[in-house]
């Protein structure tokens, strides 16, 4: 388990929230709109446009949407 998960588990239990741990792997390179993997981008790239559907992404927001979708898929 990554460092910090115990504290999150504790806080979620305290507030009666469900904690779902998902892999952040590739979440910053996959288009949250169409699923296209545009490959690794240096951390200095804060925004990018999907080569397939042309959606313009903020790097962090796109990754967050991918992580959310991952979690929603996991719980069905
Ligand atoms: Zn796309």
PDB file of the backbone (N, CA, C, O) and the ligand in Angstrom, with CONECT records:
HET     ZN  A 101       1
ATOM      1  N   UNK A   1       0.847  -1.211   0.000  1.00  0.00           N
ATOM      2  CA  UNK A   1       0.000   0.000   0.000  1.00  0.00           C
ATOM      3  C   UNK A   1       0.878   1.255   0.000  1.00  0.00           C
ATOM      4  O   UNK A   1       1.852   1.327   0.749  1.00  0.00           O
ATOM      5  N   UNK A   2       0.541   2.241  -0.831  1.00  0.00           N
ATOM      6  CA  UNK A   2       1.342   3.482  -0.842  1.00  0.00           C
ATOM      7  C   UNK A   2       1.248   4.204   0.499  1.00  0.00           C
ATOM      8  O   UNK A   2       0.272   4.056   1.235  1.00  0.00           O
ATOM      9  N   UNK A   3       2.267   4.975   0.795  1.00  0.00           N
ATOM     10  CA  UNK A   3       2.285   5.767   2.032  1.00  0.00           C
ATOM     11  C   UNK A   3       1.072   6.699   2.043  1.00  0.00           C
ATOM     12  O   UNK A   3       0.736   7.297   1.021  1.00  0.00           O
ATOM     13  N   UNK A   4       0.416   6.820   3.204  1.00  0.00           N
ATOM     14  CA  UNK A   4      -0.701   7.747   3.303  1.00  0.00           C
ATOM     15  C   UNK A   4      -2.056   7.086   3.214  1.00  0.00           C
ATOM     16  O   UNK A   4      -3.059   7.694   3.588  1.00  0.00           O
ATOM     17  N   UNK A   5      -2.117   5.865   2.733  1.00  0.00           N
ATOM     18  CA  UNK A   5      -3.394   5.172   2.580  1.00  0.00           C
ATOM     19  C   UNK A   5      -4.031   4.891   3.942  1.00  0.00           C
ATOM     20  O   UNK A   5      -5.249   4.982   4.091  1.00  0.00           O
ATOM     21  N   UNK A   6      -3.199   4.548   4.938  1.00  0.00           N
ATOM     22  CA  UNK A   6      -3.739   4.281   6.275  1.00  0.00           C
ATOM     23  C   UNK A   6      -4.480   5.493   6.826  1.00  0.00           C
ATOM     24  O   UNK A   6      -5.552   5.367   7.417  1.00  0.00           O
ATOM     25  N   UNK A   7      -3.895   6.659   6.623  1.00  0.00           N
ATOM     26  CA  UNK A   7      -4.529   7.887   7.105  1.00  0.00           C
ATOM     27  C   UNK A   7      -5.839   8.141   6.353  1.00  0.00           C
ATOM     28  O   UNK A   7      -6.826   8.580   6.943  1.00  0.00           O
ATOM     29  N   UNK A   8      -5.836   7.863   5.052  1.00  0.00           N
ATOM     30  CA  UNK A   8      -7.060   8.042   4.259  1.00  0.00           C
ATOM     31  C   UNK A   8      -8.138   7.058   4.707  1.00  0.00           C
ATOM     32  O   UNK A   8      -9.317   7.400   4.791  1.00  0.00           O
ATOM     33  N   UNK A   9      -7.702   5.817   4.996  1.00  0.00           N
ATOM     34  CA  UNK A   9      -8.658   4.812   5.472  1.00  0.00           C
ATOM     35  C   UNK A   9      -9.299   5.278   6.776  1.00  0.00           C
ATOM     36  O   UNK A   9     -10.508   5.160   6.976  1.00  0.00           O
ATOM     37  N   UNK A  10      -8.463   5.805   7.645  1.00  0.00           N
ATOM     38  CA  UNK A  10      -8.931   6.293   8.941  1.00  0.00           C
ATOM     39  C   UNK A  10      -9.949   7.426   8.766  1.00  0.00           C
ATOM     40  O   UNK A  10     -11.010   7.434   9.391  1.00  0.00           O
ATOM     41  N   UNK A  11      -9.597   8.376   7.902  1.00  0.00           N
ATOM     42  CA  UNK A  11     -10.484   9.522   7.686  1.00  0.00           C
ATOM     43  C   UNK A  11     -11.795   9.105   7.023  1.00  0.00           C
ATOM     44  O   UNK A  11     -12.864   9.597   7.385  1.00  0.00           O
ATOM     45  N   UNK A  12     -11.709   8.202   6.059  1.00  0.00           N
ATOM     46  CA  UNK A  12     -12.920   7.736   5.376  1.00  0.00           C
ATOM     47  C   UNK A  12     -13.834   7.005   6.348  1.00  0.00           C
ATOM     48  O   UNK A  12     -15.052   7.177   6.306  1.00  0.00           O
ATOM     49  N   UNK A  13     -13.252   6.188   7.222  1.00  0.00           N
ATOM     50  CA  UNK A  13     -14.045   5.456   8.215  1.00  0.00           C
ATOM     51  C   UNK A  13     -14.727   6.451   9.146  1.00  0.00           C
ATOM     52  O   UNK A  13     -15.892   6.283   9.504  1.00  0.00           O
ATOM     53  N   UNK A  14     -13.992   7.484   9.534  1.00  0.00           N
ATOM     54  CA  UNK A  14     -14.500   8.516  10.435  1.00  0.00           C
ATOM     55  C   UNK A  14     -15.722   9.207   9.834  1.00  0.00           C
ATOM     56  O   UNK A  14     -16.703   9.467  10.532  1.00  0.00           O
ATOM     57  N   UNK A  15     -15.655   9.503   8.538  1.00  0.00           N
ATOM     58  CA  UNK A  15     -16.743  10.222   7.869  1.00  0.00           C
ATOM     59  C   UNK A  15     -17.705   9.288   7.118  1.00  0.00           C
ATOM     60  O   UNK A  15     -18.530   9.746   6.328  1.00  0.00           O
ATOM     61  N   UNK A  16     -17.591   7.989   7.369  1.00  0.00           N
ATOM     62  CA  UNK A  16     -18.442   6.984   6.707  1.00  0.00           C
ATOM     63  C   UNK A  16     -18.376   7.076   5.184  1.00  0.00           C
ATOM     64  O   UNK A  16     -19.391   6.968   4.495  1.00  0.00           O
ATOM     65  N   UNK A  17     -17.166   7.278   4.677  1.00  0.00           N
ATOM     66  CA  UNK A  17     -16.972   7.340   3.228  1.00  0.00           C
ATOM     67  C   UNK A  17     -16.266   6.077   2.755  1.00  0.00           C
ATOM     68  O   UNK A  17     -15.493   5.458   3.487  1.00  0.00           O
ATOM     69  N   UNK A  18     -16.554   5.714   1.506  1.00  0.00           N
ATOM     70  CA  UNK A  18     -15.888   4.556   0.922  1.00  0.00           C
ATOM     71  C   UNK A  18     -14.572   4.996   0.288  1.00  0.00           C
ATOM     72  O   UNK A  18     -14.535   5.930  -0.513  1.00  0.00           O
ATOM     73  N   UNK A  19     -13.492   4.307   0.660  1.00  0.00           N
ATOM     74  CA  UNK A  19     -12.190   4.601   0.055  1.00  0.00           C
ATOM     75  C   UNK A  19     -11.915   3.578  -1.034  1.00  0.00           C
ATOM     76  O   UNK A  19     -11.967   2.371  -0.798  1.00  0.00           O
ATOM     77  N   UNK A  20     -11.624   4.072  -2.223  1.00  0.00           N
ATOM     78  CA  UNK A  20     -11.321   3.190  -3.340  1.00  0.00           C
ATOM     79  C   UNK A  20      -9.951   3.590  -3.874  1.00  0.00           C
ATOM     80  O   UNK A  20      -9.747   4.731  -4.289  1.00  0.00           O
ATOM     81  N   UNK A  21      -9.023   2.655  -3.860  1.00  0.00           N
ATOM     82  CA  UNK A  21      -7.675   2.948  -4.339  1.00  0.00           C
ATOM     83  C   UNK A  21      -7.545   2.453  -5.775  1.00  0.00           C
ATOM     84  O   UNK A  21      -7.748   1.271  -6.055  1.00  0.00           O
ATOM     85  N   UNK A  22      -7.205   3.368  -6.681  1.00  0.00           N
ATOM     86  CA  UNK A  22      -7.026   2.971  -8.080  1.00  0.00           C
ATOM     87  C   UNK A  22      -5.615   3.329  -8.538  1.00  0.00           C
ATOM     88  O   UNK A  22      -4.968   4.200  -7.957  1.00  0.00           O
ATOM     89  N   UNK A  23      -5.152   2.663  -9.566  1.00  0.00           N
ATOM     90  CA  UNK A  23      -3.831   2.947 -10.112  1.00  0.00           C
ATOM     91  C   UNK A  23      -3.876   4.229 -10.932  1.00  0.00           C
ATOM     92  O   UNK A  23      -4.773   4.415 -11.754  1.00  0.00           O
ATOM     93  N   UNK A  24      -2.909   5.110 -10.709  1.00  0.00           N
ATOM     94  CA  UNK A  24      -2.855   6.357 -11.471  1.00  0.00           C
ATOM     95  C   UNK A  24      -2.059   6.171 -12.763  1.00  0.00           C
ATOM     96  O   UNK A  24      -1.764   7.133 -13.472  1.00  0.00           O
ATOM     97  N   UNK A  25      -1.717   4.912 -13.052  1.00  0.00           N
ATOM     98  CA  UNK A  25      -0.902   4.595 -14.217  1.00  0.00           C
ATOM     99  C   UNK A  25      -1.561   5.117 -15.514  1.00  0.00           C
ATOM    100  O   UNK A  25      -2.732   4.846 -15.779  1.00  0.00           O
ATOM    101  N   UNK A  26      -0.800   5.853 -16.293  1.00  0.00           N
ATOM    102  CA  UNK A  26      -1.225   6.366 -17.609  1.00  0.00           C
ATOM    103  C   UNK A  26      -2.365   7.381 -17.556  1.00  0.00           C
ATOM    104  O   UNK A  26      -2.841   7.823 -18.602  1.00  0.00           O
ATOM    105  N   UNK A  27      -2.813   7.759 -16.352  1.00  0.00           N
ATOM    106  CA  UNK A  27      -3.980   8.646 -16.291  1.00  0.00           C
ATOM    107  C   UNK A  27      -3.689  10.030 -16.846  1.00  0.00           C
ATOM    108  O   UNK A  27      -4.619  10.755 -17.198  1.00  0.00           O
ATOM    109  N   UNK A  28      -2.410  10.417 -16.934  1.00  0.00           N
ATOM    110  CA  UNK A  28      -2.097  11.732 -17.477  1.00  0.00           C
ATOM    111  C   UNK A  28      -1.849  11.680 -18.983  1.00  0.00           C
ATOM    112  O   UNK A  28      -1.631  12.718 -19.609  1.00  0.00           O
ATOM    113  N   UNK A  29      -1.880  10.479 -19.573  1.00  0.00           N
ATOM    114  CA  UNK A  29      -1.654  10.413 -21.024  1.00  0.00           C
ATOM    115  C   UNK A  29      -2.853   9.896 -21.803  1.00  0.00           C
ATOM    116  O   UNK A  29      -2.844   9.905 -23.034  1.00  0.00           O
ATOM    117  N   UNK A  30      -3.891   9.442 -21.093  1.00  0.00           N
ATOM    118  CA  UNK A  30      -5.083   8.943 -21.778  1.00  0.00           C
ATOM    119  C   UNK A  30      -6.131  10.045 -21.849  1.00  0.00           C
ATOM    120  O   UNK A  30      -6.398  10.717 -20.853  1.00  0.00           O
ATOM    121  N   UNK A  31      -6.729  10.233 -23.037  1.00  0.00           N
ATOM    122  CA  UNK A  31      -7.775  11.244 -23.228  1.00  0.00           C
ATOM    123  C   UNK A  31      -9.030  10.800 -22.476  1.00  0.00           C
ATOM    124  O   UNK A  31      -9.546   9.707 -22.712  1.00  0.00           O
ATOM    125  N   UNK A  32      -9.521  11.654 -21.565  1.00  0.00           N
ATOM    126  CA  UNK A  32     -10.697  11.286 -20.760  1.00  0.00           C
ATOM    127  C   UNK A  32     -11.972  11.327 -21.598  1.00  0.00           C
ATOM    128  O   UNK A  32     -13.012  10.826 -21.171  1.00  0.00           O
ATOM    129  N   UNK A  33     -11.896  11.920 -22.784  1.00  0.00           N
ATOM    130  CA  UNK A  33     -13.078  12.024 -23.642  1.00  0.00           C
ATOM    131  C   UNK A  33     -13.250  10.803 -24.536  1.00  0.00           C
ATOM    132  O   UNK A  33     -14.367  10.309 -24.693  1.00  0.00           O
ATOM    133  N   UNK A  34     -12.153  10.305 -25.132  1.00  0.00           N
ATOM    134  CA  UNK A  34     -12.289   9.202 -26.095  1.00  0.00           C
ATOM    135  C   UNK A  34     -11.426   7.987 -25.770  1.00  0.00           C
ATOM    136  O   UNK A  34     -11.568   6.950 -26.417  1.00  0.00           O
ATOM    137  N   UNK A  35     -10.534   8.090 -24.781  1.00  0.00           N
ATOM    138  CA  UNK A  35      -9.739   6.926 -24.382  1.00  0.00           C
ATOM    139  C   UNK A  35      -8.433   6.759 -25.141  1.00  0.00           C
ATOM    140  O   UNK A  35      -7.684   5.814 -24.892  1.00  0.00           O
ATOM    141  N   UNK A  36      -8.157   7.673 -26.069  1.00  0.00           N
ATOM    142  CA  UNK A  36      -6.915   7.613 -26.837  1.00  0.00           C
ATOM    143  C   UNK A  36      -5.708   7.799 -25.914  1.00  0.00           C
ATOM    144  O   UNK A  36      -5.695   8.708 -25.084  1.00  0.00           O
ATOM    145  N   UNK A  37      -4.689   6.936 -26.058  1.00  0.00           N
ATOM    146  CA  UNK A  37      -3.451   7.104 -25.293  1.00  0.00           C
ATOM    147  C   UNK A  37      -2.445   7.835 -26.173  1.00  0.00           C
ATOM    148  O   UNK A  37      -1.909   7.268 -27.126  1.00  0.00           O
ATOM    149  N   UNK A  38      -2.197   9.100 -25.844  1.00  0.00           N
ATOM    150  CA  UNK A  38      -1.298   9.924 -26.648  1.00  0.00           C
ATOM    151  C   UNK A  38       0.148   9.831 -26.192  1.00  0.00           C
ATOM    152  O   UNK A  38       1.001  10.561 -26.697  1.00  0.00           O
ATOM    153  N   UNK A  39       0.439   8.945 -25.243  1.00  0.00           N
ATOM    154  CA  UNK A  39       1.809   8.728 -24.800  1.00  0.00           C
ATOM    155  C   UNK A  39       2.238   9.668 -23.695  1.00  0.00           C
ATOM    156  O   UNK A  39       1.539  10.624 -23.360  1.00  0.00           O
ATOM    157  N   UNK A  40       3.409   9.377 -23.131  1.00  0.00           N
ATOM    158  CA  UNK A  40       3.920  10.154 -22.006  1.00  0.00           C
ATOM    159  C   UNK A  40       4.240  11.577 -22.425  1.00  0.00           C
ATOM    160  O   UNK A  40       4.731  11.832 -23.525  1.00  0.00           O
ATOM    161  N   UNK A  41       3.944  12.505 -21.505  1.00  0.00           N
ATOM    162  CA  UNK A  41       4.258  13.913 -21.765  1.00  0.00           C
ATOM    163  C   UNK A  41       5.097  14.441 -20.609  1.00  0.00           C
ATOM    164  O   UNK A  41       4.847  14.099 -19.453  1.00  0.00           O
ATOM    165  N   UNK A  42       6.088  15.269 -20.910  1.00  0.00           N
ATOM    166  CA  UNK A  42       6.889  15.818 -19.813  1.00  0.00           C
ATOM    167  C   UNK A  42       6.021  16.630 -18.856  1.00  0.00           C
ATOM    168  O   UNK A  42       4.996  17.184 -19.252  1.00  0.00           O
ATOM    169  N   UNK A  43       6.446  16.695 -17.580  1.00  0.00           N
ATOM    170  CA  UNK A  43       5.641  17.393 -16.563  1.00  0.00           C
ATOM    171  C   UNK A  43       5.451  18.875 -16.865  1.00  0.00           C
ATOM    172  O   UNK A  43       4.547  19.511 -16.323  1.00  0.00           O
ATOM    173  N   UNK A  44       6.301  19.425 -17.730  1.00  0.00           N
ATOM    174  CA  UNK A  44       6.182  20.843 -18.080  1.00  0.00           C
ATOM    175  C   UNK A  44       4.987  21.096 -18.999  1.00  0.00           C
ATOM    176  O   UNK A  44       4.529  22.231 -19.132  1.00  0.00           O
ATOM    177  N   UNK A  45       4.479  20.017 -19.642  1.00  0.00           N
ATOM    178  CA  UNK A  45       3.301  20.153 -20.507  1.00  0.00           C
ATOM    179  C   UNK A  45       2.067  20.167 -19.615  1.00  0.00           C
ATOM    180  O   UNK A  45       1.683  19.135 -19.064  1.00  0.00           O
ATOM    181  N   UNK A  46       1.440  21.347 -19.471  1.00  0.00           N
ATOM    182  CA  UNK A  46       0.279  21.475 -18.577  1.00  0.00           C
ATOM    183  C   UNK A  46      -1.039  21.288 -19.321  1.00  0.00           C
ATOM    184  O   UNK A  46      -2.057  20.949 -18.717  1.00  0.00           O
ATOM    185  N   UNK A  47      -1.014  21.509 -20.633  1.00  0.00           N
ATOM    186  CA  UNK A  47      -2.222  21.368 -21.446  1.00  0.00           C
ATOM    187  C   UNK A  47      -1.869  20.658 -22.738  1.00  0.00           C
ATOM    188  O   UNK A  47      -0.758  20.804 -23.247  1.00  0.00           O
ATOM    189  N   UNK A  48      -2.803  19.893 -23.268  1.00  0.00           N
ATOM    190  CA  UNK A  48      -2.556  19.216 -24.532  1.00  0.00           C
ATOM    191  C   UNK A  48      -3.878  18.954 -25.246  1.00  0.00           C
ATOM    192  O   UNK A  48      -4.948  18.983 -24.638  1.00  0.00           O
ATOM    193  N   UNK A  49      -3.780  18.699 -26.540  1.00  0.00           N
ATOM    194  CA  UNK A  49      -4.961  18.431 -27.353  1.00  0.00           C
ATOM    195  C   UNK A  49      -4.895  16.997 -27.859  1.00  0.00           C
ATOM    196  O   UNK A  49      -3.878  16.578 -28.412  1.00  0.00           O
ATOM    197  N   UNK A  50      -5.965  16.249 -27.673  1.00  0.00           N
ATOM    198  CA  UNK A  50      -6.017  14.849 -28.092  1.00  0.00           C
ATOM    199  C   UNK A  50      -5.835  14.738 -29.606  1.00  0.00           C
ATOM    200  O   UNK A  50      -6.465  15.466 -30.373  1.00  0.00           O
ATOM    201  N   UNK A  51      -4.965  13.818 -30.021  1.00  0.00           N
ATOM    202  CA  UNK A  51      -4.682  13.669 -31.450  1.00  0.00           C
ATOM    203  C   UNK A  51      -5.850  13.019 -32.190  1.00  0.00           C
ATOM    204  O   UNK A  51      -5.939  13.102 -33.415  1.00  0.00           O
ATOM    205  N   UNK A  52      -6.749  12.368 -31.437  1.00  0.00           N
ATOM    206  CA  UNK A  52      -7.852  11.652 -32.071  1.00  0.00           C
ATOM    207  C   UNK A  52      -9.137  12.487 -32.116  1.00  0.00           C
ATOM    208  O   UNK A  52      -9.704  12.705 -33.187  1.00  0.00           O
ATOM    209  N   UNK A  53      -9.596  12.956 -30.934  1.00  0.00           N
ATOM    210  CA  UNK A  53     -10.890  13.669 -30.910  1.00  0.00           C
ATOM    211  C   UNK A  53     -10.724  15.187 -30.805  1.00  0.00           C
ATOM    212  O   UNK A  53     -11.708  15.927 -30.811  1.00  0.00           O
ATOM    213  N   UNK A  54      -9.472  15.645 -30.709  1.00  0.00           N
ATOM    214  CA  UNK A  54      -9.143  17.072 -30.665  1.00  0.00           C
ATOM    215  C   UNK A  54      -9.660  17.789 -29.416  1.00  0.00           C
ATOM    216  O   UNK A  54      -9.735  19.018 -29.403  1.00  0.00           O
ATOM    217  N   UNK A  55     -10.013  17.048 -28.374  1.00  0.00           N
ATOM    218  CA  UNK A  55     -10.417  17.689 -27.122  1.00  0.00           C
ATOM    219  C   UNK A  55      -9.185  18.319 -26.485  1.00  0.00           C
ATOM    220  O   UNK A  55      -8.126  17.696 -26.415  1.00  0.00           O
ATOM    221  N   UNK A  56      -9.330  19.568 -26.018  1.00  0.00           N
ATOM    222  CA  UNK A  56      -8.229  20.244 -25.350  1.00  0.00           C
ATOM    223  C   UNK A  56      -8.310  19.956 -23.852  1.00  0.00           C
ATOM    224  O   UNK A  56      -9.350  20.171 -23.229  1.00  0.00           O
ATOM    225  N   UNK A  57      -7.204  19.468 -23.274  1.00  0.00           N
ATOM    226  CA  UNK A  57      -7.200  19.065 -21.873  1.00  0.00           C
ATOM    227  C   UNK A  57      -6.253  19.894 -21.018  1.00  0.00           C
ATOM    228  O   UNK A  57      -5.173  20.285 -21.461  1.00  0.00           O
ATOM    229  N   UNK A  58      -6.680  20.159 -19.769  1.00  0.00           N
ATOM    230  CA  UNK A  58      -5.761  20.566 -18.717  1.00  0.00           C
ATOM    231  C   UNK A  58      -5.211  19.255 -18.181  1.00  0.00           C
ATOM    232  O   UNK A  58      -5.982  18.360 -17.831  1.00  0.00           O
ATOM    233  N   UNK A  59      -3.900  19.126 -18.110  1.00  0.00           N
ATOM    234  CA  UNK A  59      -3.272  17.874 -17.726  1.00  0.00           C
ATOM    235  C   UNK A  59      -3.845  17.267 -16.432  1.00  0.00           C
ATOM    236  O   UNK A  59      -4.207  16.091 -16.393  1.00  0.00           O
ATOM    237  N   UNK A  60      -3.920  18.094 -15.379  1.00  0.00           N
ATOM    238  CA  UNK A  60      -4.341  17.594 -14.073  1.00  0.00           C
ATOM    239  C   UNK A  60      -5.835  17.257 -14.035  1.00  0.00           C
ATOM    240  O   UNK A  60      -6.241  16.270 -13.422  1.00  0.00           O
ATOM    241  N   UNK A  61      -6.646  18.091 -14.700  1.00  0.00           N
ATOM    242  CA  UNK A  61      -8.092  17.831 -14.710  1.00  0.00           C
ATOM    243  C   UNK A  61      -8.382  16.561 -15.498  1.00  0.00           C
ATOM    244  O   UNK A  61      -9.203  15.743 -15.082  1.00  0.00           O
ATOM    245  N   UNK A  62      -7.710  16.394 -16.636  1.00  0.00           N
ATOM    246  CA  UNK A  62      -7.896  15.191 -17.439  1.00  0.00           C
ATOM    247  C   UNK A  62      -7.521  13.940 -16.636  1.00  0.00           C
ATOM    248  O   UNK A  62      -8.232  12.935 -16.670  1.00  0.00           O
ATOM    249  N   UNK A  63      -6.395  14.016 -15.913  1.00  0.00           N
ATOM    250  CA  UNK A  63      -5.959  12.873 -15.096  1.00  0.00           C
ATOM    251  C   UNK A  63      -6.979  12.592 -13.994  1.00  0.00           C
ATOM    252  O   UNK A  63      -7.287  11.435 -13.707  1.00  0.00           O
ATOM    253  N   UNK A  64      -7.501  13.657 -13.377  1.00  0.00           N
ATOM    254  CA  UNK A  64      -8.484  13.491 -12.303  1.00  0.00           C
ATOM    255  C   UNK A  64      -9.762  12.825 -12.827  1.00  0.00           C
ATOM    256  O   UNK A  64     -10.348  11.978 -12.152  1.00  0.00           O
ATOM    257  N   UNK A  65     -10.191  13.215 -14.040  1.00  0.00           N
ATOM    258  CA  UNK A  65     -11.389  12.614 -14.636  1.00  0.00           C
ATOM    259  C   UNK A  65     -11.138  11.137 -14.919  1.00  0.00           C
ATOM    260  O   UNK A  65     -12.016  10.302 -14.700  1.00  0.00           O
ATOM    261  N   UNK A  66      -9.927  10.813 -15.409  1.00  0.00           N
ATOM    262  CA  UNK A  66      -9.581   9.415 -15.670  1.00  0.00           C
ATOM    263  C   UNK A  66      -9.604   8.594 -14.381  1.00  0.00           C
ATOM    264  O   UNK A  66     -10.090   7.463 -14.369  1.00  0.00           O
ATOM    265  N   UNK A  67      -9.078   9.166 -13.301  1.00  0.00           N
ATOM    266  CA  UNK A  67      -9.046   8.458 -12.019  1.00  0.00           C
ATOM    267  C   UNK A  67     -10.464   8.265 -11.491  1.00  0.00           C
ATOM    268  O   UNK A  67     -10.795   7.209 -10.952  1.00  0.00           O
ATOM    269  N   UNK A  68     -11.300   9.294 -11.649  1.00  0.00           N
ATOM    270  CA  UNK A  68     -12.703   9.181 -11.231  1.00  0.00           C
ATOM    271  C   UNK A  68     -13.402   8.076 -12.022  1.00  0.00           C
ATOM    272  O   UNK A  68     -14.100   7.241 -11.446  1.00  0.00           O
ATOM    273  N   UNK A  69     -13.212   8.075 -13.352  1.00  0.00           N
ATOM    274  CA  UNK A  69     -13.843   7.053 -14.189  1.00  0.00           C
ATOM    275  C   UNK A  69     -13.385   5.656 -13.808  1.00  0.00           C
ATOM    276  O   UNK A  69     -14.166   4.704 -13.811  1.00  0.00           O
ATOM    277  N   UNK A  70     -12.098   5.553 -13.478  1.00  0.00           N
ATOM    278  CA  UNK A  70     -11.503   4.289 -13.026  1.00  0.00           C
ATOM    279  C   UNK A  70     -12.233   3.780 -11.777  1.00  0.00           C
ATOM    280  O   UNK A  70     -12.600   2.609 -11.684  1.00  0.00           O
ATOM    281  N   UNK A  71     -12.430   4.690 -10.830  1.00  0.00           N
ATOM    282  CA  UNK A  71     -13.084   4.328  -9.574  1.00  0.00           C
ATOM    283  C   UNK A  71     -14.542   3.957  -9.791  1.00  0.00           C
ATOM    284  O   UNK A  71     -15.039   2.993  -9.208  1.00  0.00           O
ATOM    285  N   UNK A  72     -15.234   4.736 -10.642  1.00  0.00           N
ATOM    286  CA  UNK A  72     -16.650   4.458 -10.908  1.00  0.00           C
ATOM    287  C   UNK A  72     -16.815   3.104 -11.596  1.00  0.00           C
ATOM    288  O   UNK A  72     -17.771   2.376 -11.328  1.00  0.00           O
ATOM    289  N   UNK A  73     -15.862   2.769 -12.497  1.00  0.00           N
ATOM    290  CA  UNK A  73     -15.894   1.487 -13.179  1.00  0.00           C
ATOM    291  C   UNK A  73     -15.680   0.354 -12.167  1.00  0.00           C
ATOM    292  O   UNK A  73     -16.305  -0.703 -12.252  1.00  0.00           O
ATOM    293  N   UNK A  74     -14.779   0.603 -11.209  1.00  0.00           N
ATOM    294  CA  UNK A  74     -14.429  -0.424 -10.219  1.00  0.00           C
ATOM    295  C   UNK A  74     -15.610  -0.776  -9.316  1.00  0.00           C
ATOM    296  O   UNK A  74     -15.770  -1.931  -8.920  1.00  0.00           O
ATOM    297  N   UNK A  75     -16.448   0.234  -8.989  1.00  0.00           N
ATOM    298  CA  UNK A  75     -17.573  -0.056  -8.105  1.00  0.00           C
ATOM    299  C   UNK A  75     -18.830  -0.421  -8.901  1.00  0.00           C
ATOM    300  O   UNK A  75     -19.858  -0.778  -8.325  1.00  0.00           O
ATOM    301  N   UNK A  76     -18.735  -0.327 -10.222  1.00  0.00           N
ATOM    302  CA  UNK A  76     -19.850  -0.752 -11.097  1.00  0.00           C
ATOM    303  C   UNK A  76     -20.926   0.273 -11.182  1.00  0.00           C
ATOM    304  O   UNK A  76     -21.923   0.066 -11.873  1.00  0.00           O
TER     305      UNK A  76
HETATM  306 ZN    ZN A 101      -9.640  12.144 -27.366  1.00  0.00          ZN
END
